[in-house]
Amino acid sequence: MWSDFLHFDTWCNSAGCEALPATADAVAAYLGSLADAGLKASTITRRCAAIAYAHRFQGFDPPTAADPVRAVLRRIRRRIAAAMSARLR
């Protein structure tokens, strides 16, 4: 769990944003970058859960429930499902 959050923290440092507390836009951009890198939806979901956990652990409201993050996760799941469907044809 913490290694997933540390990956996010490293990404934030390179992107010039804060990991704690993170903005919903930063989390959405991070998750989108994971999808662009070809990670599986389950890995992306796990990393999102790690971000939420770290925020709760530190007493912050998790940004992962915000609309921009939820929208990115929906798009990722749709895109991955479409790609899998195309492979099965």
C-alpha positions as CSV (number, residue, x, y, z in Angstrom):
1,M,0.0,0.0,0.0
2,W,2.7,2.5,1.0
3,S,4.8,1.7,-2.1
4,D,1.8,2.7,-4.2
5,F,1.5,6.0,-2.4
6,L,5.3,6.5,-2.7
7,H,4.9,6.2,-6.4
8,F,2.3,8.9,-6.4
9,D,4.5,11.1,-4.2
10,T,7.4,10.7,-6.6
11,W,5.1,11.6,-9.5
12,C,3.9,14.7,-7.6
13,N,7.5,15.8,-7.0
14,S,8.3,15.6,-10.7
15,A,5.0,17.3,-11.6
16,G,5.6,20.1,-9.1
17,C,2.5,19.4,-6.9
18,E,1.8,18.3,-3.4
19,A,1.1,14.7,-2.6
20,L,-0.5,15.5,0.8
21,P,-3.0,17.0,0.7
22,A,-3.3,16.4,-3.1
23,T,-5.8,18.1,-5.3
24,A,-8.4,16.2,-7.2
25,D,-6.9,17.5,-10.4
26,A,-3.4,16.2,-9.5
27,V,-4.8,12.8,-8.7
28,A,-6.8,12.7,-11.9
29,A,-3.7,13.6,-13.9
30,Y,-1.7,11.0,-12.1
31,L,-4.2,8.2,-12.8
32,G,-4.4,9.3,-16.4
33,S,-0.7,9.0,-16.7
34,L,-0.8,5.5,-15.4
35,A,-3.4,4.5,-18.0
36,D,-1.3,6.1,-20.7
37,A,1.7,4.0,-19.5
38,G,-0.5,0.9,-20.0
39,L,-1.1,-0.1,-16.5
40,K,-4.1,-2.4,-15.8
41,A,-7.3,-1.0,-14.3
42,S,-6.8,-3.1,-11.2
43,T,-3.4,-1.5,-10.6
44,I,-4.7,2.0,-11.1
45,T,-7.6,1.3,-8.8
46,R,-5.2,0.0,-6.1
47,R,-3.0,3.1,-6.4
48,C,-6.1,5.3,-6.1
49,A,-7.0,3.4,-2.9
50,A,-3.5,4.0,-1.5
51,I,-3.9,7.7,-2.1
52,A,-7.2,7.7,-0.3
53,Y,-5.8,5.7,2.6
54,A,-2.7,8.0,3.0
55,H,-5.0,11.0,3.1
56,R,-7.3,9.5,5.7
57,F,-4.2,8.3,7.7
58,Q,-2.9,11.9,7.8
59,G,-6.3,13.4,8.7
60,F,-7.1,14.9,5.2
61,D,-10.2,14.4,3.2
62,P,-9.3,12.1,0.3
63,P,-9.5,13.8,-3.1
64,T,-10.2,10.4,-4.7
65,A,-14.0,10.8,-4.3
66,A,-14.1,14.1,-6.3
67,D,-15.8,14.2,-9.6
68,P,-12.6,14.7,-11.7
69,V,-11.0,11.6,-10.3
70,R,-14.2,9.5,-10.6
71,A,-14.5,10.7,-14.3
72,V,-11.0,9.7,-15.1
73,L,-11.5,6.3,-13.5
74,R,-14.6,5.7,-15.6
75,R,-12.8,6.7,-18.8
76,I,-9.9,4.4,-17.9
77,R,-12.2,1.4,-17.3
78,R,-14.1,2.1,-20.5
79,R,-10.9,2.4,-22.5
80,I,-9.4,-0.8,-21.1
81,A,-12.7,-2.7,-21.6
82,A,-12.9,-1.5,-25.2
83,A,-9.3,-2.6,-25.8
84,M,-10.0,-6.0,-24.4
85,S,-13.1,-6.3,-26.4
86,A,-11.3,-5.5,-29.6
87,R,-8.6,-8.1,-28.8
88,L,-11.3,-10.8,-28.4
89,R,-12.7,-10.1,-31.9
